[in-house]
Amino acid sequence: MCAATLSAQPPQAADFRLTVLSTQTADSRGIGEWGFSALIESGGKRILFDTGNRPDTVAINTKELQVDLSTVEDVILSHSHGDHTGGLLTLRKQVMTKNPKALSRLWVAKGFAYPRLSGNSERTPGADVLSAFRATGGEVIEVDNFRSIAPGLWLTGPVPRKHPERNWSGSGRIRLPDGATAEDNLPEDMALIANTARGLVVVTGCGHAGIINISEYARTQVSSPRIEAVIGGIHLFPASDETLAWTAARLKEQGLHVLMGSHCTGVEALYRIRSLAGLTRANSSTGAVGARYSLDKGLEAGTIAR
């Protein structure tokens, strides 16, 4: 599963900007939900990362934030859970009337379409999403390894689980291609990595692979000395104090400078990591709908998210 490490001087993203389109918190702009979505802009490339939970949340929020998705061709789904895929079809159908290529290319990691088992029932939520998306004329690209998506931007594909981070909920099982079953640890969990002059920016939906597994894997692949920012959900809301302390120590060792712990990170978990990792209100927050991070302005978390 591991790709060969990139060259000692891999390309850097010329610029990087992220705008949150779905998360729990919202002020006077947009609506909150249990979900995640963000618009990423770098070097003229615009990418939609996850699509929120309810069918119309991101559509409503983009209208209120005056964000135009009709020029965005690429969509990344971090994993198959509905709180990251729910808005996909609504958005695709909405923008394709203006531009048939809008949101037409979908990136998912290997394992996204694996059947999910619960008791005696078997569901195919990931495969159902992909089938419905293809019916709109969209293209699906499966990522099975660390892969470039634009200059200075990569998708991790499935992340090796070096550390025993159990950053997922439930006790479901999946059916593998050979017919065997295994615990559903969200093997398709995938992050986006931006290589910048300040270090790596890591964008996650839930970070089910474990934020330390993700960040260490990214640093190995891109040969970067540090992590500049972690943005998105990192699924630590039920974590023990011991787990939070271990995670914070590792992030601090990696040089973390900015943390926007949205969605399933957990408010208490975010504040605990902020304190233990030596971060401040200026560079660490829960984020909100409309919150932004950019290389030139840093974290703009929103009026109620600090």
N, C-alpha and C positions, 0 to 999 in steps of 0.2 A: 504493500500500500504506500510505502514511503517513496517519494520522488528523490532524485539525486539533488543534492544541495546546489543552489544557484551559484553563479560566479561571485567572486569576492566583491565585485562592484555591480550589483544588479541595478536596473534602471530605477530612478526615483519618480514619484508622482510630482509633476510640476506644481500642482496646488491640490488642495483637498478641502471640501466643504460638505458637511452633513446636516440635513434638516430632519427633525423627527416629525413624522406624520401620524403615528399612532403609538400611544402608550397610555398608562392609567391617568396621568395628570393633565389637566387642561385649565387654562384661565379663560379669558374672554374670547379667545380664538379657538374654534374647533371643539371637539368633544373627546373625552377620554374613554378608554375601554381596556379590558385585559387583552392586550395584544401588542404587536410591535410592527412598525414600518418606518423606513427612512429613505430619503432621497440623497444619493451620493453624487457629487460633482467633482470631477478631476480632469484637468487637461482637455476640457471641452467634451468629455464623456459624461453622460448622465445615466445613472443606474438606480433602479428601484430595488431596495433591499427589504424583502418581506412586504406583506400587503394587509396587515391588520387582521382583526377577528371577524367583526360583523361585515356583511357585504358592502355597506355604504359608508362606513366610518372614514376611511381614507379619502373616498370621493368627496365627502362633506368637508373634511379638513383641508384638502388641497384647494378647494374653492375658496374657503375662508382665508387661507394663507396666501392665496393668489399664486399657487404653484401649478405650472402647466406640465402635465405628464405626456402630452401628445408628441413631444420630441424625444421621449425616452424609449429606446428599443429593448433594452436588456432588463430582465427581472431576475433577481436571485431569491430563491426560497431557502431559508436556512435549514429547515426541516419540515416534516409533513404535518405537524400539529395545526389544527384549525385556526388558532389564534395568530398564525403567521401566514395562512393561505386564504383566509375567508374572503378577502376583498378582491382576489385576483380576477375572477371572471367579470365582476361588475366593472372594474377599472378597464380591463381589456376591451369589453364591448362599448364602453363609454368613449374611449379615445380612438378606437379604430375607425370610427365614422369620420374623424378629422384626418387621421393618418393611418392607413392600413398597417404600416410597419410599427406603430406605437405598441409597446409592451408585447412584442411579437416573438421575442427570444427568451426562453425560460431556462435558467440554470438550476439544476438540483444535483445533489450528491448521490452516489451509489447507495442504495438501500431505501431511497425515498419511497419507492413503490412496493416495498415488501408488505405482504399481508400481515395485519395485526390480529392477534388472537386474544380473546378474553372469555374464559370459561369454555363453553362449547361453540361459541360464535367466532366467525372469522370475517374481518372487515378489510377493505382495501381503500382507505381514505386517500393515500398518496396516489395510487394508480387512478382513482376516480378523478382527482384534480387534474392529472396529466391528460387523461382522456378528454375531459371537458375543454381543457385549454387547446389541445390539438384540433378539436372540432371548430374552433374559431379561426383556424388557419395558422396557429402559432407553432413554433419550432421548440422542441425540448432537447437540451444538451445535458447529458449525465456526466458528472465530474467524478473521476475515481482516483485523482491524485492532485497534488499541488499544481495549480494551473494559472497562467497569466490570462487576464480578461481585458486588460488595457495597460498602457505603459505605467509601470509602478504599482499596479493593482493585481492581486492574486486571489484566487479562491483556494481554500485549504483542501477541499474534498473531505472525505472521512478522516478524522484526526486520530492518530495513534493514542491509545489510552495508557500512557506511561505511568501516570500517577493514579491512584484509586479514588479519583474524585467521583462521587456518586451524585451528580448534578441533574437528576431527573426524578420524576415522581411516578408512583405506581409500581405495579409488579406484572405488567403485561408481557406477552411473548410475541415474537415474530416468526414467520415462516421463511426460511432461507431458500435460495434457488434450488438446492439439492433436496428439498423436502423436509430437512431437519428443522427443529425449532430451537430458539434461544431466547434468553431474556431480552426484552425490548429496551435497550439502553440508548436508543436513538442513534444507531450507527451512522445515519446519514447527516448528522449534525455538521454544519459547515459554516465557516466564518469568512469574511472578506478582510484582506490584509492590504494596507497601503504602506509603501516604503517611502518615507519622507526624509528631508534633511534633518529632522529632529528625532527620528526613530520611527518605529512601526506604529501605525494606527490599526487597532483590531476592532472590527465591527461584528457583533454577534446578535443572534435572535434570542436564544436562551442560554447558549453556552453549555449545552447538555454534555458535551465532551469534556467539560472542565476548563475553566478559564486559564489555569496554569498549563494544562496539556496543550491548549490552543496556542497560548503565547510562546511557550518554549518551542513547540513545533515550528511556528512561524519564524522565530529567531534563527533556528537551525537552518531552515530552508532559504531564508533571505540573507543570512550571515549578518544580522544586525546586532549591535551591542545592547540595544535597549528598546523598551516599549514606551512610546510617547503617550498613547491614549488607548483606553478601552471604552467602547461605547456600545450600549445596548443592554439586553438582558443577560445576566450570568447566573440565574437560578439559585440564589443563595438564601432566599427568604426563610427556608426551614433549617438552615445550617446551624450547627452547634457553635458555641464560642470558640472551641478548639479549632474547628474547621475555618472559621472566619480569621482567626489569628494566623493560622498556617497560610491561608490564601493571601492575606495582607502582607505577610513577611516575604513571600515569594514575589509579589508584585513590586514591593519596595526594592528588592534585590535587582529586579529587572529595570529599575529606573522610572517606574510609572510616574507620569506628570499630570495627566488628566484622566478623570473617571466620571463618565456619565452613566450611572447604573440604572437604566430604565426598566420597565416591564417587571419581570420576575426576579430582579435582583433583591428586592426587599428594602424597605426604608431603613429599618434598624441595621440590616446587614451593610447597607451603603455607608451609614454613618460610622459604624464600627470599623470598617475597612479604611474609611477616610482618616480616622484618628490613628489607627495602628500603622498605616502606610505613610503618615506624615503629610497628608494632603490638607487642603484648606477649602473654605467655602468658595473661593475664587476659581478653583480648578477641579472641584468635585461636587456633584449634585445628582439628584434623581432625574433631572430633565423633565420636560413637559412637551405637549404638542406645540410645535413651532420652535422648540429649542434648537440651537445650532452649535456646531463646532467647526472651526476653520483654523488653518495654520496661521493666518494673519491676525485673527481676533481672539483665538482661543475658545473657551467655553462661554456660550451665551445661553444660560439655562432657562430663562423665563422668569417672570416676576414672582411666581409662587413656588418655585422648585429649589430654592437654595436653603 
